């Protein structure tokens, strides 16, 4: 959601409108006509036509035979570049893949991006339930994931409360923590445990554990490592999960340090 109060004085309207057009097309997998795009973006048809023609020329949208527009392949190229930049050096990606293969659990990296908790790398494990939302760029539910908790735990209490007020505490399941009081108590328990946990708070029947990889004064350089597994396995293997996460975290930290 864009904050109108934060709009820059030198905002280039045509660029902003083109991005709104691209977002609208991206949210409509069946495609949109120029008139439909204009209506959704609150633009004139003439303006929309020029924007769509430009985006089509650059490859960001594609015109189909029925006259509707869908997202173009250039968007996929930009996404791949984003994933590569988020993941970090190749050694880090290889470490995640090896950890997922060795344990069977999906492993994730996360950090603050623009002040918001974001998932930045994923390696799928065959024993973990598939979580279709958890892809690089996912930036919701920080209060309901161990990855998010681990990052929010690095903030001061005031910073955390501001974050939770701004992004909310949506109840993903009946187990999701939805008050700052219960959330603070949960983080304190995670600190004593040596890793942050969530059990069915993001997805019923799924558990996640996370540890800090890279502490840093700059919040945007803090990195956390998480893994997901069936909740039943977490209940019997929490200590083993923690030990393996810490081992992988040290290797990830070495890979990040070697690249700087």
C-alpha positions as CSV (number, residue, x, y, z in Angstrom):
1,X,0.0,0.0,0.0
2,X,1.5,3.3,-1.1
3,X,1.6,6.1,1.5
4,X,0.3,9.3,-0.2
5,X,2.1,11.4,2.5
6,X,5.4,9.9,1.4
7,X,5.0,10.7,-2.2
8,X,8.2,12.4,-3.5
9,X,8.0,15.9,-4.9
10,X,9.8,14.8,-8.1
11,X,7.5,11.7,-8.8
12,X,7.5,10.9,-12.5
13,X,3.8,10.3,-13.1
14,X,4.2,8.3,-16.3
15,X,6.5,5.8,-14.6
16,X,4.1,5.5,-11.7
17,X,1.2,4.9,-14.0
18,X,3.1,2.3,-16.0
19,X,3.8,0.4,-12.8
20,X,0.2,0.5,-11.8
21,X,-0.8,-0.9,-15.2
22,X,1.8,-3.7,-14.8
23,X,0.5,-4.5,-11.4
24,X,-3.1,-4.6,-12.6
25,X,-2.2,-6.9,-15.5
26,X,-0.2,-9.2,-13.1
27,X,-3.2,-9.6,-10.9
28,X,-5.4,-10.8,-13.8
29,X,-4.0,-14.1,-15.1
30,X,-6.8,-14.3,-17.7
31,X,-5.7,-11.0,-19.2
32,X,-7.2,-7.6,-19.4
33,X,-8.3,-5.3,-22.3
34,X,-7.0,-1.8,-22.5
35,X,-10.5,-0.5,-21.3
36,X,-10.4,-2.9,-18.3
37,X,-6.9,-1.7,-17.4
38,X,-7.9,1.9,-17.7
39,X,-10.9,1.4,-15.4
40,X,-8.9,-0.5,-12.8
41,X,-6.1,2.1,-12.8
42,X,-8.4,5.1,-13.0
43,X,-6.7,6.3,-16.2
44,X,-8.1,7.5,-19.5
45,X,-8.2,4.9,-22.3
46,X,-5.8,7.0,-24.4
47,X,-3.2,7.2,-21.7
48,X,-3.6,3.5,-20.9
49,X,-3.1,2.7,-24.6
50,X,0.2,4.5,-24.7
51,X,1.4,2.9,-21.5
52,X,0.4,-0.6,-22.6
53,X,2.1,-0.1,-26.0
54,X,5.3,0.9,-24.3
55,X,5.2,-2.0,-21.8
56,X,4.6,-4.4,-24.7
57,X,7.5,-3.0,-26.7
58,X,9.8,-3.5,-23.7
59,X,8.5,-7.1,-23.1
60,X,6.7,-6.5,-19.8
61,X,3.3,-7.3,-21.1
62,X,2.1,-9.4,-24.1
63,X,-0.9,-8.8,-26.3
64,X,-2.9,-11.9,-27.1
65,X,-5.0,-12.5,-30.2
66,X,-8.2,-11.7,-28.3
67,X,-6.9,-8.2,-27.5
68,X,-6.2,-8.9,-23.8
69,X,-2.8,-8.3,-22.2
70,X,-0.9,-10.6,-19.9
71,X,2.4,-10.3,-18.1
72,X,5.5,-10.6,-20.3
73,X,8.6,-12.7,-19.9
74,X,10.7,-9.7,-19.0
75,X,9.0,-9.8,-15.6
76,X,10.3,-13.4,-15.1
77,X,13.8,-12.2,-15.9
78,X,13.6,-9.4,-13.3
79,X,12.3,-11.9,-10.8
80,X,15.2,-14.3,-11.4
81,X,17.6,-11.4,-10.9
82,X,15.8,-10.5,-7.7
83,X,16.1,-14.1,-6.4
84,X,19.8,-14.2,-7.2
85,X,20.5,-10.8,-5.5
86,X,18.5,-11.8,-2.4
87,X,20.1,-15.3,-2.1
88,X,23.7,-13.8,-1.9
89,X,26.9,-15.6,-3.0
90,X,26.6,-19.0,-4.7
91,X,28.1,-20.7,-1.6
92,X,25.1,-19.7,0.4
93,X,22.7,-21.2,-2.0
94,X,24.7,-24.4,-2.1
95,X,24.7,-24.5,1.7
96,X,20.9,-24.2,1.7
97,X,20.4,-26.9,-0.9
98,X,22.8,-29.3,0.9
99,X,20.9,-28.7,4.2
100,X,17.6,-29.4,2.6
101,X,19.0,-32.6,1.0
102,X,20.6,-33.8,4.2
103,X,17.6,-33.2,6.5
104,X,14.7,-33.4,4.1
105,X,13.5,-30.1,5.5
106,X,12.9,-26.9,3.5
107,X,15.3,-24.2,4.5
108,X,14.9,-20.4,4.2
109,X,16.9,-17.3,4.6
110,X,15.3,-14.0,5.5
111,X,16.3,-10.4,6.2
112,X,14.9,-6.9,6.4
113,X,14.3,-5.3,3.0
114,X,13.3,-1.7,3.1
115,X,12.5,-2.1,6.8
116,X,10.2,-5.1,6.2
117,X,10.7,-8.7,7.0
118,X,11.2,-10.6,3.7
119,X,12.0,-14.2,2.7
120,X,15.1,-14.0,0.5
121,X,16.1,-17.6,-0.4
122,X,14.5,-21.1,-0.4
123,X,15.7,-24.6,-0.7
124,X,12.8,-27.2,-0.8
125,X,13.1,-30.4,1.3
126,X,11.1,-33.5,0.4
127,X,10.0,-34.1,4.0
128,X,8.6,-30.7,4.6
129,X,5.0,-29.8,3.7
130,X,4.9,-27.6,0.6
131,X,4.2,-24.0,1.5
132,X,3.3,-22.2,-1.8
133,X,3.4,-18.8,-0.2
134,X,7.0,-19.1,1.0
135,X,8.9,-17.9,-2.1
136,X,11.6,-15.2,-2.3
137,X,10.0,-11.9,-1.8
138,X,7.3,-13.1,0.6
139,X,6.9,-10.3,3.1
140,X,3.8,-11.1,5.1
141,X,3.1,-12.8,8.4
142,X,6.3,-11.9,10.2
143,X,4.5,-12.4,13.6
144,X,3.4,-15.9,12.5
145,X,6.6,-17.4,11.2
146,X,9.8,-18.3,13.0
147,X,11.8,-16.5,10.4
148,X,9.9,-13.3,11.1
149,X,10.1,-13.7,14.8
150,X,13.9,-14.2,14.7
151,X,14.3,-10.9,12.8
152,X,11.8,-9.0,14.9
153,X,13.6,-10.2,18.0
154,X,16.6,-8.2,16.9
155,X,14.6,-4.9,17.2
156,X,13.9,-3.0,20.3
157,X,10.5,-3.4,21.9
158,X,9.4,0.0,20.6
159,X,10.6,-0.8,17.1
160,X,8.7,-4.2,17.2
161,X,5.5,-2.6,18.4
162,X,5.6,0.0,15.6
163,X,6.3,-2.8,13.1
164,X,3.3,-4.8,14.3
165,X,1.0,-1.8,14.4
166,X,2.0,-1.0,10.8
167,X,1.7,-4.5,9.3
168,X,-0.8,-5.9,11.6
169,X,-1.1,-9.4,13.2
170,X,-3.4,-11.3,10.8
171,X,-4.7,-14.6,12.2
172,X,-3.4,-17.2,9.7
173,X,-4.7,-20.0,11.9
174,X,-6.4,-20.3,15.3
175,X,-2.9,-20.6,16.8
176,X,-1.6,-17.3,15.4
177,X,-0.5,-14.8,18.1
178,X,-2.5,-11.7,17.6
179,X,-1.5,-9.5,20.6
180,X,1.8,-7.8,21.3
181,X,1.7,-9.2,24.9
182,X,1.6,-12.8,23.7
183,X,4.1,-12.1,21.0
184,X,6.6,-10.6,23.4
185,X,6.2,-13.6,25.7
186,X,6.8,-15.9,22.8
187,X,9.9,-14.1,21.7
188,X,11.3,-14.3,25.3
189,X,10.7,-18.0,25.3
190,X,12.6,-18.3,22.0
191,X,15.5,-16.3,23.4
192,X,15.8,-18.7,26.3
193,X,15.4,-21.7,24.0
194,X,18.2,-20.5,21.6
195,X,15.8,-20.4,18.6
196,X,12.5,-19.0,17.6
197,X,9.6,-21.4,17.0
198,X,6.1,-21.5,15.7
199,X,3.8,-24.4,15.8
200,X,0.9,-24.2,13.5
201,X,0.8,-20.4,13.7
202,X,1.3,-19.9,10.0
203,X,-0.1,-23.1,8.6
204,X,-1.9,-25.8,10.5
205,X,0.1,-28.9,11.1
206,X,3.4,-27.2,10.1
207,X,6.2,-26.0,12.4
208,X,9.1,-23.7,11.7
209,X,12.3,-22.9,13.6
210,X,14.8,-20.1,13.1
211,X,18.1,-18.8,14.3
212,X,20.1,-15.7,13.7
213,X,22.9,-16.0,11.2
214,X,24.4,-12.5,11.0
215,X,23.8,-9.9,13.7
216,X,24.6,-6.4,12.6
217,X,24.1,-2.8,13.7
218,X,22.5,-2.2,10.2
219,X,19.2,-4.0,10.4
220,X,19.2,-4.5,6.6
221,X,22.3,-6.7,7.0
222,X,20.8,-9.0,9.6
223,X,20.2,-12.5,8.2
224,X,18.2,-15.4,9.8
225,X,18.0,-19.1,8.8
226,X,14.8,-21.1,9.2
227,X,13.5,-24.6,8.4
228,X,10.0,-26.0,8.1
229,X,8.8,-29.5,9.1
230,X,5.7,-31.3,10.2
231,X,4.6,-30.1,13.6
232,X,4.6,-33.6,14.9
233,X,8.3,-34.0,14.2
234,X,9.2,-30.7,15.8
235,X,7.6,-31.8,19.1
236,X,10.0,-34.8,19.3
237,X,13.1,-33.3,17.5
238,X,13.4,-29.7,18.6
239,X,16.9,-30.1,20.1
240,X,18.2,-31.9,17.0
241,X,16.6,-29.2,14.7
242,X,18.3,-26.5,16.7
243,X,21.7,-28.1,16.6
244,X,21.5,-28.7,12.8
245,X,20.2,-25.1,12.2
246,X,23.1,-23.6,14.2
247,X,25.6,-25.7,12.2
248,X,24.1,-24.6,8.9
249,X,23.9,-21.0,10.1
250,X,27.6,-20.9,10.8
251,X,28.3,-22.2,7.2
252,X,26.0,-19.5,5.8
253,X,27.7,-16.8,7.8
254,X,31.1,-18.0,6.5
255,X,29.7,-17.8,2.9
256,X,28.4,-14.3,3.4
257,X,31.6,-13.1,5.1
258,X,33.8,-14.5,2.3
259,X,31.8,-12.5,-0.2
260,X,32.3,-9.2,1.6
